[in-house]
Amino acid sequence: MGRIKVLDKHLASLIAAGEVVGRSGSVIKELVENSIDAGADKITVEIKAGGSAFMRVSDNGCGMSEEDANVCLLRHATSKLADETGLEAITSLGFRGEALSSICAVSRMEIMTKTEEDETGVHLCAEGGEVTSVSKAGCPTGTTVIVRDLFYNTPARLKFLKRDSAEAAHISDIMARIALGSPDIAFRLIRDGNTVLQTYGDGELKNAVYAVWGKKMLDGMTAVDYERSGIRVRGLACAPYAAKNNRSFQNFYINGRFVRSKLLSAALAEAYSPNLFTGKFPAAVLHIELAPSAVDVNVDPEKLTVKFSNERDLFDAVYFAVKSALSESGVKHAHFAPKRPEPRDELTPVQTVFVSPRQEDEKATQAVLRQENRSFARDASGGALFVPDMAAPEEKAPGDEAVDTAVNRVYIFSPGVPAEADKEPQAGETVTAREDYLPEAAAPVTEETEEPPRDIFIVGELYSTYIIAQSGDITYIIDKHAAHERIIFESIRNRGEASSQLLLAPESITLSAGDFELLMSGRDALSDMGFDIEDFGGSTALVRAVPLDAADADIESLLYELIADMERAQGRMTPSVVEEMLKTVACKAAIKAGYVTSKREMEELSRLVLSDARYRYCPHGRPTYLKLTNDDLKKQFSRT
């Protein structure tokens, strides 16, 4: 008996459905694209429980007759393709005839539809790929599709669905992309009874961008309209200063179809070169019109990947379109060229103050501080904290014309600094400042048998990255970033209650719809860390406060990193995920390589790291310092 068998219809349908329906967002994408192909100018999407329990897509398109409704669930049934010649010039978003059949195979489905010519509509019910009832019904012109209990009959697929918040975030991303691709259609997305996206449908791309990304994002974009070699490129592209931390704000549409293309991303990046800082990516919504025969959309079931017959012309069209738009908007290369930061003390920016004999008394010293618009505050432990204010103009010390006494940074010392460091500066003495403080070192961990070094002498700094310290006949090479990262991590984790730094001016950050959903879903965990984040409307988050230790970090970059942590965890805020997020905060707040550090800061950092075994490794497991003994050097130089 032969081993090869023809699969039965039901099993074949389930396998085919796996190619089209991967998750809830796949269902929404296919149904909304069908609505667009039906000529709808109003489309409403409603989901519950991330879409797995309930999804409804309603449109005011052309609808279906009873005859069409009876065959629409059959596999490869389509009204968009008649013969093989149609594959050479596909203009519709759908054409395979697999969407409804595949969705129906793994869910319970209802379809209510009516054409303008018919007096009554059709109500069709199906389950697991089989039609269970068809009846006449009163309904408006257009089509409404309801999908319930996705993957109810395929438990193996159901377990791969992510948390409801992650699935809803994915659907929000899909709807945002579709809305930007069809500004002439009014879209509405309702999640668990709340409207989270609504566009105008007036045909203006800028209004669609406003609805999806907000006013701040729109204000940083310039219009693109260019034609070359029969290819027209229209849309909006951001100014270099408004670039984002990832490519999620890059949207390319080929003849109205959203596509992912490394070719187009490369052309966009090249148009901005060298105007972008490292790690930044331009945001753009580009609609590209070319001959349908010049693009092959029949590459994968999701229709996100396409092939082009002439990639060179397409690359050039996008490159010159964006380049010319930036040029016309006044972008200058030199202004946005990356620059190496000025050397400074990354732990606490350092300046030098000369205290003249005429400023010996405390009143005179305080007067200088007031004149320079600086003030002090105290934390709960009595340590001095820095309260920034407006910078003051430079002045000369009375009677000392050659000495610049401008106070650009206030001199503040933390509880961990030895007592003699907290004394007032004497006349003629030069001292150094700190705006930040490091936590006082805890008692050494008992499991570390090695005794902490004493009388640490700072030899210097290597490559603005490593501290060279000596104690006795042992030399320590300390990685500033790794060491400071560990100190901050322990400080945040062991503080007990979250300590926040209220921002002088709240910072608004526009995210993609999916990233925004993830951020809001993890808002409670972020609040426990010290963040205060509000929903500012659309996909914009308003940050009012950050953890005290991360007050000087790049807030937007930090949030993107935390969102990436949540995405990897599929929105599950377990203790291990929270700890990973704490590591991210510590990493972003710590000193970066390449910054010059003051001697006082090097002494304090070395003392903390070398006195406590907790600081032996950074939160990611890298060593914070290496040891080199005198005997090791002798061996290297063959002196033994």
C-alpha positions as CSV (number, residue, x, y, z in Angstrom):
1,M,0.0,0.0,0.0
2,G,1.4,3.4,-0.9
3,R,2.5,5.8,1.8
4,I,1.5,9.0,0.0
5,K,-2.1,10.2,0.7
6,V,-4.1,13.1,-0.4
7,L,-4.9,15.3,2.6
8,D,-8.6,15.7,3.3
9,K,-10.2,19.1,2.7
10,H,-10.4,20.1,6.3
11,L,-6.7,19.4,7.1
12,A,-5.6,21.1,3.9
13,S,-7.6,24.2,4.8
14,L,-6.0,24.3,8.3
15,I,-2.5,24.1,6.7
16,A,-3.3,26.7,4.1
17,A,-4.7,29.0,6.8
18,G,-1.3,28.9,8.6
19,E,0.3,30.7,5.6
20,V,-2.1,33.6,5.8
21,V,-3.4,33.9,9.4
22,G,-0.5,34.0,11.8
23,R,-2.1,36.1,14.5
24,S,-5.0,38.5,15.1
25,G,-3.3,41.3,13.1
26,S,-3.2,39.1,10.0
27,V,-7.0,38.8,10.1
28,I,-7.5,42.6,10.4
29,K,-5.0,43.3,7.6
30,E,-6.8,40.9,5.2
31,L,-10.3,42.1,6.0
32,V,-9.4,45.8,5.9
33,E,-7.6,45.4,2.5
34,N,-10.8,43.7,1.2
35,S,-12.8,46.7,2.3
36,I,-10.4,49.1,0.6
37,D,-10.6,47.0,-2.6
38,A,-14.4,47.2,-2.3
39,G,-14.2,51.0,-2.7
40,A,-15.1,51.9,0.9
41,D,-14.3,55.4,2.2
42,K,-15.3,54.6,5.8
43,I,-13.9,51.6,7.6
44,T,-14.4,50.8,11.3
45,V,-12.4,48.1,13.1
46,E,-13.3,46.9,16.6
47,I,-11.4,44.3,18.7
48,K,-11.7,42.8,22.1
49,A,-9.1,40.8,24.1
50,G,-6.4,41.6,21.6
51,G,-8.6,40.2,18.8
52,S,-8.5,36.6,19.8
53,A,-12.1,36.7,21.2
54,F,-13.7,39.2,18.9
55,M,-12.9,41.2,15.7
56,R,-15.3,43.2,13.6
57,V,-14.6,45.1,10.4
58,S,-17.4,47.2,8.9
59,D,-17.2,49.2,5.6
60,N,-19.5,51.1,3.3
61,G,-18.1,49.6,0.1
62,C,-19.9,47.9,-2.8
63,G,-21.0,44.9,-0.7
64,M,-21.8,41.4,-2.1
65,S,-24.9,39.9,-3.6
66,E,-26.3,36.7,-2.2
67,E,-24.7,34.7,-5.0
68,D,-21.3,36.2,-4.3
69,A,-21.7,35.7,-0.5
70,N,-22.3,32.0,-1.0
71,V,-19.0,31.4,-2.8
72,C,-16.8,34.0,-1.1
73,L,-15.6,31.5,1.5
74,L,-14.4,29.0,-1.1
75,R,-10.7,28.7,-1.5
76,H,-9.2,30.8,-4.3
77,A,-12.5,32.5,-4.9
78,T,-11.8,36.2,-5.9
79,S,-13.3,39.0,-8.0
80,K,-10.0,40.7,-8.5
81,L,-8.2,38.3,-10.9
82,A,-9.7,36.8,-14.0
83,D,-6.8,35.1,-15.9
84,E,-3.0,34.8,-15.9
85,T,-2.6,38.1,-17.7
86,G,-3.9,39.9,-14.6
87,L,-0.8,38.8,-12.6
88,E,1.3,41.1,-14.8
89,A,-0.6,44.3,-13.7
90,I,-2.1,43.8,-10.2
91,T,-3.6,47.0,-8.9
92,S,-5.7,45.6,-6.0
93,L,-4.4,44.9,-2.5
94,G,-5.8,41.4,-2.5
95,F,-6.0,38.9,-5.4
96,R,-5.2,35.4,-4.2
97,G,-8.7,34.6,-2.9
98,E,-7.3,33.0,0.2
99,A,-8.1,35.5,3.0
100,L,-11.8,34.7,3.8
101,S,-11.3,31.0,3.3
102,S,-8.3,30.8,5.6
103,I,-9.8,33.0,8.3
104,C,-13.0,31.0,8.3
105,A,-11.1,27.7,8.7
106,V,-9.7,28.7,12.1
107,S,-12.6,30.7,13.6
108,R,-16.3,31.3,13.9
109,M,-17.3,33.9,11.3
110,E,-20.3,36.0,10.5
111,I,-20.7,38.1,7.3
112,M,-23.5,40.7,6.8
113,T,-23.4,42.3,3.3
114,K,-25.6,44.2,0.9
115,T,-25.2,45.8,-2.5
116,E,-26.7,49.2,-3.3
117,E,-29.0,47.5,-5.9
118,D,-30.4,44.9,-3.5
119,E,-33.3,45.7,-1.2
120,T,-32.2,43.3,1.6
121,G,-28.8,42.0,2.6
122,V,-27.4,38.5,3.4
123,H,-26.4,37.1,6.8
124,L,-24.0,34.2,6.5
125,C,-22.6,32.1,9.4
126,A,-19.7,29.7,9.2
127,E,-17.6,27.7,11.6
128,G,-14.3,25.9,11.0
129,G,-14.5,26.4,7.3
130,E,-18.1,25.2,6.9
131,V,-21.1,27.4,6.2
132,T,-23.8,26.7,8.9
133,S,-26.5,29.1,7.8
134,V,-27.4,31.7,5.1
135,S,-30.4,34.0,5.5
136,K,-31.7,37.4,4.4
137,A,-31.2,40.3,6.7
138,G,-31.6,44.1,6.9
139,C,-28.3,45.9,6.8
140,P,-26.7,49.0,5.2
141,T,-24.8,48.9,1.9
142,G,-21.4,47.5,2.5
143,T,-20.0,44.5,4.4
144,T,-19.5,43.7,8.0
145,V,-17.3,40.7,9.0
146,I,-17.2,39.4,12.6
147,V,-14.6,36.9,13.6
148,R,-14.9,35.1,17.0
149,D,-12.7,32.6,18.9
150,L,-9.7,32.7,16.6
151,F,-7.8,29.3,16.5
152,Y,-10.5,27.7,18.6
153,N,-10.0,24.5,16.6
154,T,-6.2,24.6,16.4
155,P,-4.9,24.8,20.0
156,A,-1.3,24.4,18.8
157,R,-1.7,27.8,17.0
158,L,-3.6,29.4,19.8
159,K,-0.8,28.9,22.3
160,F,1.5,30.9,20.1
161,L,-0.6,34.0,20.4
162,K,0.9,36.7,22.5
163,R,-0.7,38.6,25.4
164,D,-3.7,40.6,24.6
165,S,-1.8,43.9,24.9
166,A,0.9,42.7,22.5
167,E,-1.7,41.5,20.0
168,A,-3.6,44.8,20.3
169,A,-0.3,46.7,19.8
170,H,0.3,44.7,16.6
171,I,-3.2,45.5,15.3
172,S,-2.7,49.2,16.1
173,D,0.6,49.2,14.1
174,I,-1.2,47.6,11.1
175,M,-4.0,50.0,11.2
176,A,-1.6,53.0,11.4
177,R,0.2,51.7,8.3
178,I,-3.0,51.2,6.4
179,A,-4.3,54.7,7.4
180,L,-1.1,56.4,6.2
181,G,-1.4,54.4,3.0
182,S,-5.0,55.5,2.3
183,P,-5.5,59.1,3.5
184,D,-8.7,59.3,1.4
185,I,-10.4,56.7,3.7
186,A,-11.7,57.5,7.2
187,F,-10.5,54.8,9.6
188,R,-11.6,54.1,13.1
189,L,-10.0,51.6,15.5
190,I,-11.9,50.7,18.7
191,R,-10.2,48.6,21.3
192,D,-12.2,47.2,24.2
193,G,-14.8,50.0,23.8
194,N,-12.2,52.8,23.5
195,T,-11.4,54.6,20.2
196,V,-7.6,54.5,19.9
197,L,-7.3,55.7,16.2
198,Q,-9.4,57.9,14.0
199,T,-8.5,59.5,10.7
200,Y,-10.3,62.2,8.7
201,G,-10.4,60.5,5.2
202,D,-10.1,63.9,3.4
203,G,-7.2,62.7,1.2
204,E,-4.6,64.9,2.9
205,L,-1.6,62.9,3.9
206,K,-0.5,65.5,6.5
207,N,-3.9,65.1,8.2
208,A,-3.4,61.3,8.3
209,V,0.0,61.8,9.8
210,Y,-1.4,64.2,12.4
211,A,-4.1,61.6,13.4
212,V,-1.6,58.7,13.6
213,W,1.6,60.4,14.9
214,G,0.5,63.7,16.3
215,K,1.3,67.4,15.7
216,K,4.9,67.3,17.0
217,M,5.8,64.7,14.4
218,L,4.0,66.5,11.6
219,D,5.7,69.8,12.4
220,G,9.1,68.1,11.8
221,M,8.2,66.8,8.3
222,T,8.6,68.3,4.9
223,A,6.7,67.5,1.7
224,V,8.2,65.3,-1.0
225,D,7.0,65.4,-4.6
226,Y,9.3,64.2,-7.4
227,E,9.3,62.2,-10.7
228,R,12.1,60.5,-12.4
229,S,12.2,57.7,-15.1
230,G,8.5,57.3,-15.0
231,I,8.5,56.8,-11.2
232,R,6.7,59.4,-9.0
233,V,7.5,59.7,-5.3
234,R,5.1,61.7,-3.1
235,G,4.8,62.0,0.7
236,L,6.4,63.4,3.8
237,A,9.9,63.0,5.2
238,C,11.2,64.3,8.5
239,A,13.9,66.9,9.1
240,P,17.2,65.3,10.3
241,Y,16.7,66.6,13.9
242,A,13.3,64.7,14.1
243,A,14.9,61.3,13.2
244,K,13.9,58.4,15.4
245,N,15.7,55.6,17.2
246,N,14.4,52.8,15.0
247,R,12.9,52.2,11.5
248,S,9.3,51.8,12.7
249,F,8.5,55.2,11.3
250,Q,9.5,54.4,7.8
251,N,6.5,53.6,5.6
252,F,6.8,52.8,1.9
253,Y,3.8,52.2,-0.4
254,I,4.1,50.8,-3.9
255,N,0.9,51.7,-5.8
256,G,-0.9,52.0,-2.5
257,R,0.4,48.7,-1.1
258,F,2.6,48.9,2.1
259,V,5.8,47.0,1.5
260,R,9.0,46.2,3.4
261,S,12.1,46.8,1.3
262,K,15.8,47.0,2.2
263,L,16.3,48.8,-1.1
264,L,13.9,51.6,-0.3
265,S,15.3,51.9,3.3
266,A,18.8,52.1,1.9
267,A,17.8,54.9,-0.6
268,L,16.1,56.8,2.2
269,A,19.2,56.5,4.5
270,E,21.5,57.6,1.7
271,A,19.4,60.7,1.0
272,Y,20.0,61.8,4.6
273,S,23.7,61.0,4.7
274,P,25.7,62.7,6.3
275,N,22.9,64.6,8.1
276,L,22.0,62.0,10.7
277,F,23.6,61.2,14.0
278,T,24.7,57.6,14.5
279,G,21.8,55.4,15.7
280,K,19.1,57.6,14.3
281,F,16.8,56.7,11.4
282,P,14.7,59.0,9.3
283,A,10.9,58.9,9.5
284,A,9.0,59.1,6.2
285,V,5.7,58.2,4.5
286,L,6.5,57.8,0.8
287,H,3.9,56.8,-1.8
288,I,5.7,55.5,-4.9
289,E,3.8,55.2,-8.2
290,L,5.2,53.1,-11.0
291,A,3.9,50.8,-13.7
292,P,2.2,47.7,-12.2
293,S,4.1,45.5,-14.6
294,A,7.4,46.8,-13.1
295,V,6.7,45.2,-9.7
296,D,5.9,41.6,-8.7
297,V,3.6,41.4,-5.7
298,N,3.1,37.7,-5.9
299,V,6.1,36.8,-3.7
300,D,4.7,35.8,-0.3
301,P,1.3,35.1,1.2
302,E,1.3,38.2,3.4
303,K,2.1,40.4,0.3
304,L,4.6,42.5,2.3
305,T,7.6,41.6,0.1
306,V,7.8,42.6,-3.5
307,K,10.3,42.5,-6.4
308,F,11.2,45.2,-8.8
309,S,12.2,44.9,-12.4
310,N,14.5,47.9,-12.3
311,E,15.9,48.5,-8.8
312,R,18.4,51.1,-9.9
313,D,15.8,53.5,-11.2
314,L,13.7,53.0,-8.1
315,F,16.6,53.7,-5.8
316,D,17.5,56.8,-7.6
317,A,13.9,58.1,-7.6
318,V,13.6,57.8,-3.9
319,Y,17.1,59.1,-3.2
320,F,16.7,62.3,-5.3
321,A,13.1,62.8,-4.2
322,V,14.0,63.0,-0.5
323,K,17.4,64.7,-1.2
324,S,15.8,67.5,-3.2
325,A,13.0,67.9,-0.6
326,L,15.5,68.3,2.2
327,S,17.6,70.7,0.1
328,E,14.5,72.9,-0.6
329,S,13.6,73.0,3.1
330,G,17.0,74.5,3.9
331,V,18.8,71.5,5.5
332,K,22.5,72.1,5.6
333,H,25.0,69.3,5.8
334,A,27.4,70.9,8.2
335,H,24.7,71.7,10.8
336,F,23.6,68.2,11.2
337,A,26.9,66.4,10.8
338,P,27.7,64.3,13.9
339,K,30.1,65.9,16.3
340,R,32.2,64.4,19.0
341,P,30.9,65.6,22.4
342,E,33.2,68.0,24.3
343,P,35.2,66.2,26.9
344,R,33.6,66.5,30.3
345,D,33.0,64.7,33.5
346,E,30.2,62.3,32.6
347,L,29.4,61.5,36.2
348,T,29.1,65.1,37.0
349,P,30.1,67.9,34.5
350,V,33.1,69.6,35.9
351,Q,34.2,73.2,36.0
352,T,36.9,74.9,38.0
353,V,36.2,77.8,40.4
354,F,38.8,80.1,41.9
355,V,37.8,81.5,45.2
356,S,39.6,84.8,45.6
357,P,40.7,86.4,48.9
358,R,37.8,88.9,48.6
359,Q,35.4,86.0,48.8
360,E,36.6,84.3,51.9
361,D,33.5,84.7,54.0
362,E,30.4,82.5,53.5
363,K,28.2,85.5,52.7
364,A,30.4,86.5,49.7
365,T,30.5,82.9,48.5
366,Q,26.7,82.5,48.7
367,A,26.3,85.8,46.9
368,V,28.3,84.5,44.0
369,L,26.2,81.4,43.8
370,R,23.0,83.5,43.9
371,Q,24.4,85.8,41.2
372,E,25.0,82.8,39.0
373,N,21.4,81.6,39.4
374,R,22.2,78.3,41.1
375,S,20.6,76.8,44.2
376,F,20.9,73.8,46.5
377,A,18.5,71.2,47.8
378,R,18.9,68.4,50.2
379,D,17.9,64.8,49.8
380,A,16.5,62.6,52.5
381,S,19.9,61.4,53.6
382,G,21.3,65.0,53.9
383,G,23.3,64.8,50.7
384,A,23.4,67.9,48.5
385,L,21.5,67.7,45.2
386,F,21.8,70.0,42.3
387,V,18.9,72.2,41.2
388,P,19.6,73.6,37.7
389,D,18.6,77.1,36.8
390,M,19.3,79.6,34.0
391,A,23.0,80.0,33.2
392,A,24.5,83.4,34.2
393,P,26.9,85.6,32.2
394,E,30.6,85.3,32.8
395,E,32.2,87.7,35.3
396,K,35.6,88.4,36.6
397,A,36.5,88.2,40.3
398,P,36.9,91.6,41.8
399,G,40.6,92.6,41.6
400,D,41.6,89.5,39.7
401,E,41.2,90.4,36.1
402,A,43.2,87.4,34.9
403,V,41.1,84.8,36.7
404,D,37.7,83.7,35.2
405,T,35.3,83.1,38.1
406,A,32.2,82.2,36.1
407,V,30.3,79.5,38.0
408,N,28.9,77.1,35.3
409,R,28.4,74.2,37.7
410,V,27.8,74.2,41.5
411,Y,30.2,72.3,43.6
412,I,28.3,69.6,45.4
413,F,29.6,66.6,47.2
414,S,27.7,63.4,48.0
415,P,27.4,61.5,51.3
416,G,30.0,59.1,50.0
417,V,32.7,61.7,49.8
418,P,35.3,61.8,52.7
419,A,34.6,64.5,55.2
420,E,37.5,66.6,54.2
421,A,36.1,66.9,50.7
422,D,33.0,68.7,52.1
423,K,34.9,71.5,53.7
424,E,34.4,75.0,52.3
425,P,37.0,76.2,49.7
426,Q,39.7,78.4,51.1
427,A,41.0,81.6,49.7
428,G,43.0,80.9,46.6
429,E,42.1,77.2,46.5
430,T,40.9,75.5,43.3
431,V,38.2,72.9,43.8
432,T,36.0,70.7,41.5
433,A,32.3,70.3,41.3
434,R,29.6,67.6,40.9
435,E,26.0,67.8,40.0
436,D,25.2,64.2,40.7
437,Y,26.1,61.9,43.5
438,L,27.0,58.2,43.9
439,P,25.4,56.0,46.6
440,E,27.6,55.4,49.7
441,A,29.3,52.0,49.5
442,A,27.7,49.3,51.5
443,A,29.7,46.9,53.7
444,P,31.7,44.4,51.7
445,V,30.0,41.1,50.9
446,T,31.2,38.4,53.2
447,E,31.5,35.8,50.5
448,E,34.4,37.8,48.9
449,T,37.4,36.7,50.9
450,E,39.7,39.3,49.4
451,E,40.2,42.4,51.5
452,P,39.3,45.7,49.9
453,P,42.3,47.8,48.9
454,R,43.2,50.8,50.9
455,D,45.0,54.0,50.1
456,I,43.9,54.0,46.4
457,F,46.0,56.3,44.2
458,I,44.6,57.4,40.9
459,V,47.3,57.1,38.2
460,G,45.2,58.5,35.4
461,E,42.7,57.7,32.7
462,L,43.2,55.6,29.6
463,Y,41.4,56.4,26.3
464,S,38.8,58.4,28.3
465,T,37.3,55.0,29.1
466,Y,39.4,53.2,31.8
467,I,40.6,54.4,35.2
468,I,44.1,53.4,36.2
469,A,44.3,53.1,40.0
470,Q,47.0,51.7,42.2
471,S,46.9,50.3,45.7
472,G,50.2,48.9,47.0
473,D,51.7,46.6,44.4
474,I,48.4,46.1,42.6
475,T,47.2,48.1,39.6
476,Y,43.5,48.2,38.8
477,I,42.1,49.0,35.4
478,I,38.5,50.0,35.9
479,D,35.9,50.2,33.1
480,K,34.0,53.5,33.9
481,H,30.8,52.6,32.1
482,A,30.5,49.1,33.5
483,A,31.3,50.2,37.0
484,H,29.0,53.1,37.0
485,E,26.3,51.0,35.5
486,R,26.5,48.5,38.3
487,I,26.4,51.2,41.0
488,I,23.3,52.8,39.5
489,F,21.6,49.4,39.1
490,E,22.2,48.5,42.8
491,S,21.1,51.9,43.8
492,I,17.7,51.6,42.0
493,R,17.1,48.0,42.9
494,N,17.9,48.4,46.6
495,R,16.3,51.8,47.2
496,G,13.0,50.3,48.3
497,E,10.8,53.1,47.1
498,A,11.1,54.7,43.7
499,S,12.9,58.1,43.7
500,S,11.8,60.3,40.8
501,Q,13.3,63.4,39.3
502,L,10.4,65.7,38.1
503,L,11.3,67.2,34.8
504,L,11.3,71.0,34.6
505,A,9.4,70.7,31.3
506,P,7.5,67.4,30.5
507,E,8.9,65.7,27.4
508,S,6.4,64.5,24.7
509,I,7.5,61.5,22.7
510,T,5.7,60.2,19.6
511,L,5.8,56.5,19.1
512,S,4.5,54.1,16.6
513,A,1.0,52.7,17.5
514,G,2.4,49.4,18.5
515,D,5.2,50.8,20.7
516,F,2.7,53.2,22.3
517,E,0.4,50.3,23.2
518,L,3.3,48.4,24.8
519,L,4.4,51.4,26.7
520,M,1.0,52.0,28.2
521,S,0.6,48.3,29.1
522,G,3.8,48.5,31.1
523,R,3.0,51.9,32.7
524,D,2.5,50.4,36.2
525,A,5.9,48.7,36.2
526,L,7.5,51.8,34.9
527,S,5.9,53.9,37.7
528,D,7.4,51.5,40.2
529,M,10.8,52.4,38.8
530,G,10.2,56.1,39.1
531,F,8.7,57.1,35.7
532,D,5.6,59.2,35.4
533,I,4.2,58.7,32.0
534,E,0.8,59.9,30.6
535,D,-1.2,59.2,27.5
536,F,-1.1,62.5,25.7
537,G,-3.4,61.5,22.9
538,G,-2.8,59.7,19.6
539,S,0.4,57.7,19.9
540,T,2.2,60.4,22.0
541,A,3.4,59.8,25.6
542,L,4.1,62.6,28.0
543,V,7.0,62.0,30.4
544,R,6.8,64.1,33.5
545,A,9.3,62.3,35.7
546,V,12.2,59.8,35.4
547,P,14.1,57.7,38.0
548,L,16.5,60.0,39.9
549,D,19.6,58.1,38.7
550,A,18.5,58.5,35.1
551,A,17.8,62.2,35.3
552,D,20.6,63.0,32.7
553,A,19.8,60.1,30.3
554,D,18.4,60.6,26.8
555,I,14.7,60.0,27.7
556,E,13.5,59.1,24.2
557,S,16.3,56.7,23.6
558,L,15.7,55.1,27.1
559,L,12.0,54.6,26.4
560,Y,12.7,52.9,23.1
561,E,15.1,50.5,24.9
562,L,12.5,49.8,27.6
563,I,9.8,49.2,24.9
564,A,12.2,46.7,23.2
565,D,12.5,44.9,26.5
566,M,8.7,44.7,26.9
567,E,8.4,43.5,23.3
568,R,10.9,40.7,23.8
569,A,8.9,39.6,26.9
570,Q,5.6,39.8,24.9
571,G,4.2,42.3,27.4
572,R,4.6,40.0,30.4
573,M,5.9,42.1,33.3
574,T,7.5,39.3,35.3
575,P,10.2,40.0,38.0
576,S,12.9,38.9,35.6
577,V,11.6,41.3,32.9
578,V,11.5,44.2,35.3
579,E,15.1,43.4,36.3
580,E,16.1,43.5,32.7
581,M,14.4,46.9,32.4
582,L,16.3,48.1,35.4
583,K,19.5,47.1,33.7
584,T,18.5,49.1,30.7
585,V,17.9,52.2,32.8
586,A,21.3,51.8,34.5
587,C,23.1,51.3,31.2
588,K,21.5,54.4,29.7
589,A,22.2,56.5,32.8
590,A,25.8,55.4,33.2
591,I,29.0,57.2,32.0
592,K,29.7,56.6,28.3
593,A,33.2,55.9,27.0
594,G,35.0,58.8,25.5
595,Y,34.3,61.4,28.3
596,V,37.0,62.8,30.5
597,T,36.4,62.4,34.2
598,S,37.7,64.5,37.0
599,K,40.2,63.1,39.5
600,R,37.7,63.4,42.4
601,E,35.2,61.4,40.4
602,M,37.7,58.7,39.5
603,E,38.7,58.5,43.2
604,E,35.1,58.1,44.3
605,L,34.2,55.6,41.6
606,S,37.3,53.5,42.3
607,R,36.6,53.5,46.0
608,L,33.0,52.3,45.6
609,V,33.8,49.6,43.0
610,L,36.9,48.1,44.8
611,S,35.3,48.1,48.3
612,D,32.2,46.1,47.6
613,A,32.0,42.6,45.9
614,R,28.6,43.5,44.4
615,Y,30.3,45.8,42.0
616,R,32.7,43.2,40.7
617,Y,30.6,42.7,37.6
618,C,28.2,44.9,35.6
619,P,24.5,44.0,35.5
620,H,25.1,42.2,32.2
621,G,28.0,40.1,33.6
622,R,31.0,42.0,32.3
623,P,33.9,42.6,34.8
624,T,34.1,46.1,36.0
625,Y,37.8,46.0,36.6
626,L,41.0,44.0,36.0
627,K,43.9,43.5,38.3
628,L,47.6,43.6,37.4
629,T,50.2,43.0,40.0
630,N,53.8,44.0,40.1
631,D,54.9,40.4,39.7
632,D,52.7,40.2,36.6
633,L,54.6,43.1,35.1
634,K,58.0,41.6,36.0
635,K,57.1,38.4,34.2
636,Q,56.1,40.3,31.1
637,F,59.4,42.1,31.1
638,S,61.4,38.9,32.1
639,R,62.6,40.5,35.3
640,T,62.1,37.4,37.4
